[in-house]
Every structure is written in C-alpha cells, then in structure tokens.
C-alpha cells in the first residue's frame, strides 16, 4: 500500500509541487532537487511512520523546507535567499500551513492548475529541441525517473541524465521564464505535439531492438493528454488529440501477432478492439466538435473515428476519409499528410490513382513508408516487378525491427510470385 502511495505521490503530487516551487523560487533545478529530496524522505520515513493524512500537503511542506535549506547553505546566494524568503511571506499559500492544508482546497485548485500548465509550457518551450521537450515533459510533468525515461527510449541512464541537465541549463542560461505566454494557442500546440511524440514512440517504437509496442509510453501519453484537457478546461484540440489516441489505443491488442509481427489495419481481428475505449473517444471527439473550433488533431481524430467505428474493413468510408485528408492538407499540408491522402485515394478510387499521387510527392526520399507505400500500391495494381526495388529502398531507411520484419516478408512474397 505504501509503495503504491509513494508511486502516486511521485506521479501526481510531485509535478504539482515542483510547478509551485519552481515559480516561487524562480529556479527549476532547485525545485526539482527539493522535490526529489522530499520523495526520498517519504520513502525512508513513511514505512515507519505511516502515510500522512494529506500526502500532497506533506510533500509541499517538505519540499519547500528542503528548497529553503538548500538556499541557506549557499552562502554566495544570501541576498537571493532573503529576497525569496520575503516573497514566501508575501505570497502565502495553503501549503504554508502544513501538511493538512494543501492541495485539495477548492480555493487552491485553480492556482495549482495554472502552475502545472506553466510547467508544461516551459518543458515544451520552442527554444528546446524535440528530444529535450520530451525528456523534460516526462521527467518534470509526468514524474518519471531518469532511469524510467532512459529505459523507455533505450538509451543509457547517463545519456538521458545529460540530456535533461542540458535542457534545464538552457532554460536557466536563456532566462526562459515560467510564465503564461500571450501566444497560448501556439505554445499549446507544441505541448500537444510533444505528447504526441511520446504516444507515437509507444505505439510503434523506432528502436531496432525493443518490442514493437510500448504500452507504458502509450498510457503515459494518454494520461498527460487528459491532464492538458483538464488544465485547459476542455480545449478542443487537446480533446481531439485525446480522442485520436484513444481510437488508436483501442486497436492496440490487434496490431501484432503473438510473435510480435505487425498486422495491417485491414487484416486485424476487430473483435479484439476495445469498444468501450472507442466509445470514450467518440464522446470526447463529439464534445470537441461542438465547440466549432476545428484543428489538425480534431481532423486526425475524425479520420481515426472512421477506422475505429468500422466493424469490418469493407465498412470503412474511404471517400469520407479522403475528404478529411484534403481538409487536413489545407491546414497542415506536410508531405506525410499528402502521402496518407494518396493512400486514401488508392483505397477509394483504386491503386493506380493513389500511386500517381504518391509518385508526385517530394521530400520523402528518406522516409521508409514512402517507398513501402509505392511498393504496396504497385503490387495491388498487379505491377509486382516494379514493387521489388521499392521494397528494397524501404528497407534501407526503416529503423523499427517490427517494420523491418514486415517489409522483409512482403519483399519475399513479391519475389515468390
């Protein structure tokens, strides 16, 4: 029981406390270290003393005291300590009253939500690269340990630790403030994009050695998306991303065979899809669409809903999907979106029409799915000899072991014909 409560404390209350202290002290490193020190104290003392009545309040008080102690020990920062100390007096917080007063007060809820949203925006600041944004978000917002993040992305713990340290150093040296930006819509898009990177890495890892699906990363991305939905009071694009993730999660058990081979969408056993999760996605997407503020994630979720709600592959409304990809192309016309649009055209109007669109695309020469799609459409059009070199090109660029195995099997099947 205590072990479960400690895990919950680190995942849920830890990021909230870190957010408050980082804003109060103006030092992300200090806040992070203080929270980690307090969590170590909890792991040491709670098995002996029991779980406090208000664990979040206990953590707030313990971490705040740890932060203050650290400042006191830094003789060269005496002036900063005094300034920070007076700020604490001036900005009384429910946690200042001790462990029984903390986070669950209604008066404090909006303040804590604002602080955590500030932290999410800071971790996804455009000055940081994608890797740093993902690492910081999982470390500071999701409350994962450096070891857990390193294991998720199959890099040494020391490498991930250095990545996190460099990101926090950049925040400090660049003077990036933990403030609510005026361009919230733009920054929120980066937050959602960061979370979607985590989700996609879990849904089909790019690693050459890991299992094809990382359900831990999928679950963490969905948890973070639900947090953004709550913090933004149901922002339609956040809801769109959540619905998109849920539609994909519902199909996760059907995506691979027992020996880890990928199963294409049209070949999946749809009786294994989680209908309750699909219905949850339907409800969330409907709520987003009622706000009449369409965006890329809502459009992608609409596409996902057509797939998720089709009880057989033949029931898929490909003309509607083609139309949605055309709309998505108008607002987010990346080469990958254009490639997916071409696949939809192939499914709706025949492989030759889709193939002509794919062959006209530029900027995807290093993308394995560009070559794999051309190969598949050539096969479906009866042009098997043309498919062989295309599958070979796809294999030159693929990194995922599961996708490599799938493409190798497809290439062997073409050669046998």
Helices and strands as residue ranges (DSSP letters): H 2-8, I 9-13, H 14-25, H 28-49, H 55-73, G 75-77, H 78-90, G 94-97, H 106-123, H 130-136, I 137-141, H 146-152, H 157-173, H 184-203, H 215-231, H 236-249, G 252-254, G 265-267, G 270-272, H 275-289, H 296-309, G 313-315, H 318-331, H 335-349, H 351-359, H 368-380, H 384-397, H 401-416
